Every structure is written in structure tokens, then in C-alpha cells.
Amino acid sequence: MQPAVHDMSLWGLVSQATWVVQLIMLALFTASLISWVIIFQRGKVMRSAKRGLDDFEDQFWSGMDLSKLYRQVTNDPDPDCGVEQVFKSGFKEFSRLSQLPGMEPEAITVGTQRAMRVAIAREEEKLQNHLPFLATVGSTSPYVGLFGTVWGIMHAFMGLANVQQATLSTVAPGIAEALIATAIGLFAAIPAVIGYNRFTARSETLLNRYETFAEEFQAILHRKVHTYSE
């Protein structure tokens, strides 16, 4: 009986793998493809948010009148600039409460702080959108690939029952097919973990700057409302 001829190229090993291993490979490859799409999309969002933050802070600290700045960002909004949303929410609530009769300065301050906290929470959700998917792919892909490897190796050794003489050339193709699943699992996991860690750190940096801006802006409004009440 002549031994079966195996195609030892990468595509040949994938095509000759069992359907279970092939299904696992397909799932891992799909997860990797989606992860790369998210990585590029998140990178664009983070760069736009940082650029918008730098530009807005330059405008804010240039001494421009707050009412004029509010009208400017309202008429020409930048949806990618998170700090702009924080400013608009805070100034809008401050103006609304300041116009109500009998409002105490502390009530205006508390209302403004609440509005900016809500805006920061919305921006946090935007910045961290899809990051849990990267975390899931990074943490589970190696184990899914390992399962495919174990299944493939088990299938390869079960096939030895039909072979009179087991040699390395008999076992090697099946093991090689199985090990590709682990390789694809690592290929999916490593970029996802790096992307998750990087974007989590960048989003935390941006959110810290948002909170710092909100505190400084709140201090300015606090002085302004007490000036009006005097």
C-alpha cells in the first residue's frame, strides 16, 4: 500500500485538515480580520480626538470670550473632538441655570459639574468602543487555536490505527496541519492584545485631560457665577 501523498505547502495543509480544524481556522482568521479593522478605526479615532483636544485647548486658553467660543463650536462642531462636547455641555447648562430666577451659585456649579461629567462619560464610551472585542480576541484566540491543534493531533494519531507501520512521514502531515491552528490563534491574539493595551492607555490619557479641562473650566465658571451674584 502506497502512502498518501501530502501537500506540505501552507494552503495544502489547511485544505487537508479535518473540517473541525478548518472551521476553527476560519473563525480565528475572521476574528483577526475584524480585529485589524478595529485597530485601524480606533487609531483614526484616537488621533482625531487628540488633535481636536490640542486645537480646542489652544483656542480656549487664547483668551477668547466664552460666549463667542460657544457659538463658534456650535455653528462649526467637530464630532471627533471630545473636549468640545464637554465644553458645550458645561457652558450650555451654566447659561441655562444662570438665567433661572433665584438660582443659588452653588446650585449652578453643581448642575454644570453634572452636565460635564455626563459628557465625559459619553466620550469615554466613544473612545472605548469595540475595545472589549479586542480584549476577547486577545484572551481567547490562543486557547481556541490550541483546541484545534489538540483535535488535529488526536485525529492524526487515530489515523495510525489503519497504518501497519507508523513512521514520521505518516504522522508529520497531520501534526503540521494541527499546529497551523495554534499559529493562526497567535496571529489573531498578538495584534489584538497590543491594540487593546495601546488604545486603552491612549483613551485613559485623553479622559484624564478631559477631566482636567473640566475642573479648570469649572473653576472659571465658579468665579464668573460668584461675580454675577455680588
CYANA upper distance limits for C-alpha pairs under 8 A (distance plus 0.5 A):
  3 PRO  CA    170 THR  CA      8.17
  6 HIS  CA     12 GLY  CA      8.18
  6 HIS  CA     13 LEU  CA      8.47
  6 HIS  CA    173 PRO  CA      7.31
  7 ASP  CA     12 GLY  CA      5.41
  7 ASP  CA     13 LEU  CA      6.98
  8 MET  CA     12 GLY  CA      6.39
  8 MET  CA     13 LEU  CA      6.33
  8 MET  CA    173 PRO  CA      7.56
  9 SER  CA     13 LEU  CA      6.61
 10 LEU  CA     14 VAL  CA      6.84
 11 TRP  CA     15 SER  CA      6.55
 12 GLY  CA     16 GLN  CA      6.56
 13 LEU  CA     17 ALA  CA      6.68
 13 LEU  CA    173 PRO  CA      7.86
 13 LEU  CA    176 ALA  CA      7.63
 13 LEU  CA    177 GLU  CA      5.51
 14 VAL  CA     22 GLN  CA      7.30
 14 VAL  CA    177 GLU  CA      6.73
 14 VAL  CA    180 ILE  CA      8.10
 15 SER  CA     22 GLN  CA      8.11
 16 GLN  CA    177 GLU  CA      7.88
 17 ALA  CA     21 VAL  CA      6.65
 17 ALA  CA     22 GLN  CA      6.66
 17 ALA  CA    152 GLY  CA      7.88
 17 ALA  CA    174 GLY  CA      7.91
 17 ALA  CA    177 GLU  CA      6.14
 17 ALA  CA    178 ALA  CA      7.71
 18 THR  CA     22 GLN  CA      6.67
 18 THR  CA    152 GLY  CA      7.50
 19 TRP  CA     23 LEU  CA      6.49
 20 VAL  CA     24 ILE  CA      6.83
 20 VAL  CA    148 GLY  CA      7.85
 20 VAL  CA    151 TRP  CA      8.35
 21 VAL  CA     25 MET  CA      6.64
 21 VAL  CA    148 GLY  CA      5.59
 21 VAL  CA    149 THR  CA      8.01
 21 VAL  CA    151 TRP  CA      7.65
 21 VAL  CA    152 GLY  CA      6.96
 21 VAL  CA    178 ALA  CA      7.60
 21 VAL  CA    181 ALA  CA      7.44
 22 GLN  CA     26 LEU  CA      6.63
 23 LEU  CA     27 ALA  CA      6.72
 24 ILE  CA     28 LEU  CA      6.68
 24 ILE  CA    144 VAL  CA      7.68
 24 ILE  CA    145 GLY  CA      7.55
 24 ILE  CA    148 GLY  CA      6.74
 24 ILE  CA    181 ALA  CA      7.66
 25 MET  CA     29 PHE  CA      6.52
 25 MET  CA    145 GLY  CA      8.01
 25 MET  CA    148 GLY  CA      8.35
 25 MET  CA    181 ALA  CA      6.23
 25 MET  CA    184 ILE  CA      7.23
 25 MET  CA    185 GLY  CA      8.43
 26 LEU  CA     30 THR  CA      6.58
 27 ALA  CA     31 ALA  CA      6.67
 28 LEU  CA     32 SER  CA      6.58
 28 LEU  CA    141 SER  CA      7.22
 28 LEU  CA    144 VAL  CA      8.38
 28 LEU  CA    145 GLY  CA      8.08
 28 LEU  CA    184 ILE  CA      7.03
 28 LEU  CA    185 GLY  CA      6.56
 28 LEU  CA    188 ALA  CA      6.95
 29 PHE  CA     33 LEU  CA      6.65
 29 PHE  CA    184 ILE  CA      7.41
 29 PHE  CA    188 ALA  CA      7.46
 30 THR  CA     34 ILE  CA      6.73
 31 ALA  CA     35 SER  CA      6.55
 31 ALA  CA    137 VAL  CA      7.30
 31 ALA  CA    188 ALA  CA      7.27
 32 SER  CA     36 TRP  CA      6.78
 32 SER  CA    137 VAL  CA      8.31
 32 SER  CA    187 PHE  CA      7.85
 32 SER  CA    188 ALA  CA      4.95
 32 SER  CA    189 ALA  CA      8.08
 32 SER  CA    192 ALA  CA      8.27
 33 LEU  CA     37 VAL  CA      6.94
 34 ILE  CA     38 ILE  CA      6.75
 35 SER  CA     39 ILE  CA      6.55
 35 SER  CA    133 PHE  CA      8.23
 35 SER  CA    134 LEU  CA      6.68
 35 SER  CA    137 VAL  CA      8.23
 35 SER  CA    188 ALA  CA      8.21
 35 SER  CA    191 PRO  CA      8.32
 35 SER  CA    192 ALA  CA      6.62
 36 TRP  CA     40 PHE  CA      6.76
 36 TRP  CA    191 PRO  CA      8.24
 36 TRP  CA    192 ALA  CA      8.28
 37 VAL  CA     41 GLN  CA      6.63
 38 ILE  CA     42 ARG  CA      6.30
 38 ILE  CA    130 HIS  CA      7.49
 38 ILE  CA    134 LEU  CA      8.49
 39 ILE  CA     43 GLY  CA      6.51
 39 ILE  CA    192 ALA  CA      8.32
 39 ILE  CA    195 GLY  CA      6.62
 40 PHE  CA     44 LYS  CA      6.84
 41 GLN  CA     45 VAL  CA      6.85
 42 ARG  CA     46 MET  CA      6.57
 42 ARG  CA    127 LEU  CA      8.34
 42 ARG  CA    199 PHE  CA      7.83
 43 GLY  CA     47 ARG  CA      6.68
 43 GLY  CA    199 PHE  CA      8.08
 44 LYS  CA     48 SER  CA      6.64
 45 VAL  CA     49 ALA  CA      6.57
 45 VAL  CA     80 ASP  CA      7.58
 45 VAL  CA    127 LEU  CA      7.94
 46 MET  CA     50 LYS  CA      6.67
 46 MET  CA    127 LEU  CA      7.73
 46 MET  CA    199 PHE  CA      8.20
 46 MET  CA    202 ARG  CA      7.75
 46 MET  CA    203 SER  CA      7.82
 47 ARG  CA     51 ARG  CA      6.59
 48 SER  CA     52 GLY  CA      6.48
 48 SER  CA     80 ASP  CA      6.47
 48 SER  CA     81 CYS  CA      7.62
 49 ALA  CA     53 LEU  CA      6.54
 49 ALA  CA     80 ASP  CA      5.95
 49 ALA  CA     81 CYS  CA      5.58
 49 ALA  CA     82 GLY  CA      6.83
 49 ALA  CA    206 LEU  CA      8.38
 50 LYS  CA     54 ASP  CA      6.72
 50 LYS  CA     81 CYS  CA      8.22
 50 LYS  CA    206 LEU  CA      7.56
 51 ARG  CA     55 ASP  CA      6.72
 51 ARG  CA     81 CYS  CA      8.39
 52 GLY  CA     56 PHE  CA      6.48
 52 GLY  CA     78 ASP  CA      8.15
 52 GLY  CA     80 ASP  CA      7.40
 52 GLY  CA     81 CYS  CA      5.19
 52 GLY  CA     82 GLY  CA      8.11
 52 GLY  CA     83 VAL  CA      8.35
 53 LEU  CA     57 GLU  CA      6.57
 53 LEU  CA     81 CYS  CA      6.54
 53 LEU  CA     82 GLY  CA      7.60
 53 LEU  CA     83 VAL  CA      6.45
 53 LEU  CA     84 GLU  CA      8.13
 54 ASP  CA     58 ASP  CA      6.81
 55 ASP  CA     59 GLN  CA      6.99
 56 PHE  CA     60 PHE  CA      6.51
 56 PHE  CA     83 VAL  CA      7.99
 56 PHE  CA     84 GLU  CA      7.40
 57 GLU  CA     61 TRP  CA      6.49
 58 ASP  CA     62 SER  CA      6.53
 59 GLN  CA     63 GLY  CA      8.16
 59 GLN  CA     64 MET  CA      7.47
 60 PHE  CA     64 MET  CA      6.99
 60 PHE  CA     66 LEU  CA      8.38
 60 PHE  CA     69 LEU  CA      8.06
 64 MET  CA     68 LYS  CA      7.60
 64 MET  CA     69 LEU  CA      7.07
 65 ASP  CA     69 LEU  CA      6.69
 66 LEU  CA     70 TYR  CA      6.51
 67 SER  CA     71 ARG  CA      6.80
 68 LYS  CA     72 GLN  CA      6.66
 69 LEU  CA     73 VAL  CA      6.73
 70 TYR  CA     74 THR  CA      6.52
 70 TYR  CA     87 PHE  CA      8.43
 70 TYR  CA     88 LYS  CA      6.95
 70 TYR  CA     91 PHE  CA      7.92
 71 ARG  CA     75 ASN  CA      6.53
 72 GLN  CA     76 ASP  CA      6.52
 72 GLN  CA     77 PRO  CA      8.34
 73 VAL  CA     77 PRO  CA      5.36
 73 VAL  CA     78 ASP  CA      7.91
 73 VAL  CA     84 GLU  CA      7.76
 73 VAL  CA     88 LYS  CA      8.30
 74 THR  CA     88 LYS  CA      8.16
 78 ASP  CA     84 GLU  CA      7.94
 79 PRO  CA     85 GLN  CA      8.48
 81 CYS  CA     85 GLN  CA      7.44
 82 GLY  CA     86 VAL  CA      7.04
 82 GLY  CA    120 ILE  CA      8.26
 82 GLY  CA    123 GLU  CA      6.32
 82 GLY  CA    210 TYR  CA      8.19
 83 VAL  CA     87 PHE  CA      6.66
 83 VAL  CA    210 TYR  CA      6.28
 83 VAL  CA    213 PHE  CA      8.23
 84 GLU  CA     88 LYS  CA      6.63
 85 GLN  CA     89 SER  CA      6.57
 85 GLN  CA    119 ALA  CA      7.01
 86 VAL  CA     90 GLY  CA      6.64
 86 VAL  CA    116 MET  CA      5.85
 86 VAL  CA    119 ALA  CA      5.74
 86 VAL  CA    120 ILE  CA      6.77
 86 VAL  CA    210 TYR  CA      8.10
 86 VAL  CA    214 ALA  CA      7.71
 87 PHE  CA     91 PHE  CA      6.46
 87 PHE  CA    116 MET  CA      7.88
 87 PHE  CA    214 ALA  CA      8.06
 87 PHE  CA    217 PHE  CA      8.38
 88 LYS  CA     92 LYS  CA      6.31
 89 SER  CA     93 GLU  CA      6.67
 89 SER  CA    112 THR  CA      8.50
 89 SER  CA    115 ALA  CA      6.33
 89 SER  CA    116 MET  CA      6.40
 89 SER  CA    119 ALA  CA      7.07
 90 GLY  CA     94 PHE  CA      6.53
 90 GLY  CA    112 THR  CA      5.68
 90 GLY  CA    113 GLN  CA      7.52
 90 GLY  CA    115 ALA  CA      6.14
 90 GLY  CA    116 MET  CA      5.64
 91 PHE  CA     95 SER  CA      6.52
 91 PHE  CA    112 THR  CA      7.94
 92 LYS  CA     96 ARG  CA      6.66
 93 GLU  CA     97 LEU  CA      6.57
 93 GLU  CA    111 GLY  CA      7.43
 93 GLU  CA    112 THR  CA      6.10
 93 GLU  CA    115 ALA  CA      7.17
 94 PHE  CA     98 SER  CA      6.45
 94 PHE  CA    108 ILE  CA      6.83
 94 PHE  CA    109 THR  CA      8.08
 94 PHE  CA    111 GLY  CA      7.89
 94 PHE  CA    112 THR  CA      5.95
 94 PHE  CA    221 LEU  CA      8.28
 95 SER  CA     99 GLN  CA      6.87
 96 ARG  CA    100 LEU  CA      7.34
 97 LEU  CA    103 MET  CA      7.48
 97 LEU  CA    108 ILE  CA      6.25
 97 LEU  CA    111 GLY  CA      8.21
 98 SER  CA    103 MET  CA      7.43
 98 SER  CA    108 ILE  CA      7.18
 98 SER  CA    225 VAL  CA      8.23
103 MET  CA    107 ALA  CA      7.07
103 MET  CA    108 ILE  CA      7.35
104 GLU  CA    108 ILE  CA      6.97
105 PRO  CA    109 THR  CA      6.72
105 PRO  CA    222 HIS  CA      8.36
105 PRO  CA    225 VAL  CA      6.53
105 PRO  CA    226 HIS  CA      6.92
105 PRO  CA    229 SER  CA      7.81
106 GLU  CA    110 VAL  CA      6.61
107 ALA  CA    111 GLY  CA      6.60
108 ILE  CA    112 THR  CA      6.61
108 ILE  CA    225 VAL  CA      8.38
109 THR  CA    113 GLN  CA      6.68
109 THR  CA    218 GLN  CA      7.99
109 THR  CA    221 LEU  CA      8.16
109 THR  CA    222 HIS  CA      6.87
110 VAL  CA    114 ARG  CA      6.67
111 GLY  CA    115 ALA  CA      6.77
112 THR  CA    116 MET  CA      6.85
112 THR  CA    218 GLN  CA      8.08
113 GLN  CA    117 ARG  CA      6.66
113 GLN  CA    214 ALA  CA      8.45
113 GLN  CA    218 GLN  CA      7.50
114 ARG  CA    118 VAL  CA      6.77
115 ALA  CA    119 ALA  CA      6.84
116 MET  CA    120 ILE  CA      6.62
116 MET  CA    214 ALA  CA      7.27
117 ARG  CA    121 ALA  CA      6.68
118 VAL  CA    122 ARG  CA      6.85
119 ALA  CA    123 GLU  CA      6.80
120 ILE  CA    124 GLU  CA      6.59
120 ILE  CA    207 LEU  CA      7.86
120 ILE  CA    210 TYR  CA      7.49
120 ILE  CA    211 GLU  CA      7.94
121 ALA  CA    125 GLU  CA      6.84
122 ARG  CA    126 LYS  CA      6.91
123 GLU  CA    127 LEU  CA      6.66
123 GLU  CA    207 LEU  CA      8.49
124 GLU  CA    128 GLN  CA      6.60
124 GLU  CA    203 SER  CA      8.00
124 GLU  CA    207 LEU  CA      7.28
125 GLU  CA    129 ASN  CA      6.39
127 LEU  CA    203 SER  CA      6.43
128 GLN  CA    132 PRO  CA      8.42
128 GLN  CA    199 PHE  CA      8.37
128 GLN  CA    200 THR  CA      7.65
128 GLN  CA    203 SER  CA      7.42
130 HIS  CA    134 LEU  CA      7.45
131 LEU  CA    135 ALA  CA      6.88
131 LEU  CA    196 TYR  CA      6.49
131 LEU  CA    199 PHE  CA      8.24
131 LEU  CA    200 THR  CA      8.17
132 PRO  CA    136 THR  CA      6.63
133 PHE  CA    137 VAL  CA      6.68
134 LEU  CA    138 GLY  CA      6.49
134 LEU  CA    192 ALA  CA      5.45
134 LEU  CA    193 VAL  CA      7.18
134 LEU  CA    195 GLY  CA      7.75
134 LEU  CA    196 TYR  CA      6.23
135 ALA  CA    139 SER  CA      6.61
135 ALA  CA    192 ALA  CA      7.24
135 ALA  CA    193 VAL  CA      6.83
135 ALA  CA    196 TYR  CA      6.58
136 THR  CA    140 THR  CA      6.46
137 VAL  CA    141 SER  CA      5.94
137 VAL  CA    188 ALA  CA      7.52
137 VAL  CA    189 ALA  CA      6.34
137 VAL  CA    192 ALA  CA      6.82
137 VAL  CA    193 VAL  CA      8.38
138 GLY  CA    142 PRO  CA      8.21
138 GLY  CA    188 ALA  CA      7.60
138 GLY  CA    189 ALA  CA      4.53
138 GLY  CA    190 ILE  CA      6.93
138 GLY  CA    191 PRO  CA      8.20
138 GLY  CA    192 ALA  CA      5.54
138 GLY  CA    193 VAL  CA      5.34
139 SER  CA    143 TYR  CA      8.50
139 SER  CA    189 ALA  CA      7.38
139 SER  CA    193 VAL  CA      8.15
140 THR  CA    144 VAL  CA      6.74
140 THR  CA    189 ALA  CA      8.14
141 SER  CA    145 GLY  CA      6.53
141 SER  CA    185 GLY  CA      5.28
141 SER  CA    186 LEU  CA      7.29
141 SER  CA    188 ALA  CA      6.94
141 SER  CA    189 ALA  CA      6.01
142 PRO  CA    146 LEU  CA      6.52
142 PRO  CA    182 THR  CA      6.94
142 PRO  CA    185 GLY  CA      5.19
142 PRO  CA    186 LEU  CA      6.04
142 PRO  CA    189 ALA  CA      7.01
143 TYR  CA    147 PHE  CA      6.63
143 TYR  CA    185 GLY  CA      8.02
144 VAL  CA    148 GLY  CA      6.95
144 VAL  CA    182 THR  CA      8.37
144 VAL  CA    185 GLY  CA      7.23
145 GLY  CA    149 THR  CA      6.79
145 GLY  CA    181 ALA  CA      5.20
145 GLY  CA    182 THR  CA      4.67
145 GLY  CA    183 ALA  CA      7.77
145 GLY  CA    184 ILE  CA      7.25
145 GLY  CA    185 GLY  CA      5.08
145 GLY  CA    186 LEU  CA      8.14
146 LEU  CA    150 VAL  CA      6.64
146 LEU  CA    181 ALA  CA      7.35
146 LEU  CA    182 THR  CA      5.69
146 LEU  CA    185 GLY  CA      8.11
147 PHE  CA    151 TRP  CA      6.60
148 GLY  CA    152 GLY  CA      6.54
148 GLY  CA    178 ALA  CA      6.90
148 GLY  CA    181 ALA  CA      6.08
148 GLY  CA    182 THR  CA      7.66
149 THR  CA    153 ILE  CA      6.56
149 THR  CA    175 ILE  CA      8.36
149 THR  CA    178 ALA  CA      4.77
149 THR  CA    179 LEU  CA      5.78
149 THR  CA    180 ILE  CA      7.96
149 THR  CA    181 ALA  CA      6.21
149 THR  CA    182 THR  CA      6.62
150 VAL  CA    154 MET  CA      6.53
150 VAL  CA    178 ALA  CA      7.67
151 TRP  CA    155 HIS  CA      6.66
151 TRP  CA    178 ALA  CA      7.88
152 GLY  CA    156 ALA  CA      6.64
152 GLY  CA    174 GLY  CA      7.20
152 GLY  CA    175 ILE  CA      7.27
152 GLY  CA    177 GLU  CA      7.50
152 GLY  CA    178 ALA  CA      5.01
152 GLY  CA    179 LEU  CA      8.48
153 ILE  CA    157 PHE  CA      6.75
153 ILE  CA    174 GLY  CA      6.97
153 ILE  CA    175 ILE  CA      5.85
153 ILE  CA    178 ALA  CA      6.44
154 MET  CA    158 MET  CA      6.66
155 HIS  CA    159 GLY  CA      6.79
155 HIS  CA    174 GLY  CA      8.21
156 ALA  CA    160 LEU  CA      7.40
156 ALA  CA    171 VAL  CA      6.96
156 ALA  CA    174 GLY  CA      5.48
156 ALA  CA    175 ILE  CA      7.16
157 PHE  CA    161 ALA  CA      8.02
157 PHE  CA    171 VAL  CA      7.67
159 GLY  CA    163 VAL  CA      7.80
160 LEU  CA    164 GLN  CA      8.40
160 LEU  CA    166 ALA  CA      7.02
160 LEU  CA    170 THR  CA      8.41
160 LEU  CA    171 VAL  CA      8.22
166 ALA  CA    170 THR  CA      6.70
166 ALA  CA    171 VAL  CA      7.85
167 THR  CA    171 VAL  CA      7.09
168 LEU  CA    172 ALA  CA      6.16
169 SER  CA    173 PRO  CA      7.62
170 THR  CA    174 GLY  CA      8.46
171 VAL  CA    175 ILE  CA      6.90
172 ALA  CA    176 ALA  CA      6.46
173 PRO  CA    177 GLU  CA      6.61
174 GLY  CA    178 ALA  CA      6.80
175 ILE  CA    179 LEU  CA      6.65
176 ALA  CA    180 ILE  CA      7.04
177 GLU  CA    181 ALA  CA      8.05
178 ALA  CA    182 THR  CA      8.03
179 LEU  CA    183 ALA  CA      6.97
180 ILE  CA    184 ILE  CA      6.63
181 ALA  CA    185 GLY  CA      6.61
182 THR  CA    186 LEU  CA      6.77
183 ALA  CA    187 PHE  CA      6.60
184 ILE  CA    188 ALA  CA      6.65
185 GLY  CA    189 ALA  CA      6.58
186 LEU  CA    190 ILE  CA      6.35
187 PHE  CA    191 PRO  CA      7.69
188 ALA  CA    192 ALA  CA      7.09
189 ALA  CA    193 VAL  CA      6.60
190 ILE  CA    194 ILE  CA      6.75
191 PRO  CA    195 GLY  CA      6.38
192 ALA  CA    196 TYR  CA      6.47
193 VAL  CA    197 ASN  CA      6.65
194 ILE  CA    198 ARG  CA      6.55
195 GLY  CA    199 PHE  CA      6.45
196 TYR  CA    200 THR  CA      6.37
197 ASN  CA    201 ALA  CA      6.70
198 ARG  CA    202 ARG  CA      6.74
199 PHE  CA    203 SER  CA      6.42
200 THR  CA    204 GLU  CA      6.66
201 ALA  CA    205 THR  CA      6.75
202 ARG  CA    206 LEU  CA      6.77
203 SER  CA    207 LEU  CA      6.55
204 GLU  CA    208 ASN  CA      6.55
205 THR  CA    209 ARG  CA      6.87
206 LEU  CA    210 TYR  CA      6.71
207 LEU  CA    211 GLU  CA      6.67
208 ASN  CA    212 THR  CA      6.65
209 ARG  CA    213 PHE  CA      6.57
210 TYR  CA    214 ALA  CA      6.61
211 GLU  CA    215 GLU  CA      6.74
212 THR  CA    216 GLU  CA      6.79
213 PHE  CA    217 PHE  CA      6.41
214 ALA  CA    218 GLN  CA      6.37
215 GLU  CA    219 ALA  CA      6.73
216 GLU  CA    220 ILE  CA      6.98
217 PHE  CA    221 LEU  CA      6.80
218 GLN  CA    222 HIS  CA      6.41
219 ALA  CA    223 ARG  CA      6.82
220 ILE  CA    224 LYS  CA      6.74
221 LEU  CA    225 VAL  CA      6.53
222 HIS  CA    226 HIS  CA      6.81
223 ARG  CA    227 THR  CA      6.64
224 LYS  CA    228 TYR  CA      6.86
225 VAL  CA    229 SER  CA      6.80
226 HIS  CA    230 GLU  CA      6.81
